[in-house]
Every structure is written in C-alpha cells, then in structure tokens.
Amino acid sequence: MVERDLLIFTVLVVIATLALIYVGELRPDAYLAITILTYFIYTSVNYGFRFRVKLKIIDVVLLITFALIVTYRVYEVLK
C-alpha cells in the first residue's frame, strides 16, 4: 500500500515539475516550494500514508524549509 502511495506522490511531483518547466520557471526554490506543497496536500488527503510511515520529523524539516523560502521571497519583494 505504501508503494502505491509513493508512486502516486511521485507522479504528482512530476506533473508539478513539468508544469513549472512548461511555464518557464527557472528558480530552484520555486520547484522545491511546489514539491513541499504537493507533499503536504497529498499527505493531508491521504492521511493513512503519513500515519503508516510516521513522517513527523520530515514534516517539521519541510515546513521550516518552506517558511524560509517564503521569507526569502517576501524579503526580495520588499527590498
């Protein structure tokens, strides 16, 4: 079951990455932010995946990373 969930998540990330490539996005932080958002949306919809694998440490690290990316982008806009 975890393998199927991982495959679905991988397909979602590939679709998001291809969409960013299609619109011409060049910033690596945009790719990382979209991947993190995809992860949180998917694990929110499919809570069983998060429960079975126990991803609490990964959740915290990804949340901090996402917050840093957003903070940096806001800083760049306000600078």
HELIX and SHEET records of a PDB file:
HELIX    1   1 VAL A    2  TYR A   22  1                                  21    
HELIX    2   2 PRO A   28  VAL A   45  1                                  18    
HELIX    3   3 TYR A   47  VAL A   53  1                                   7    
HELIX    4   4 LYS A   56  LEU A   78  1                                  23    
END                                                                             
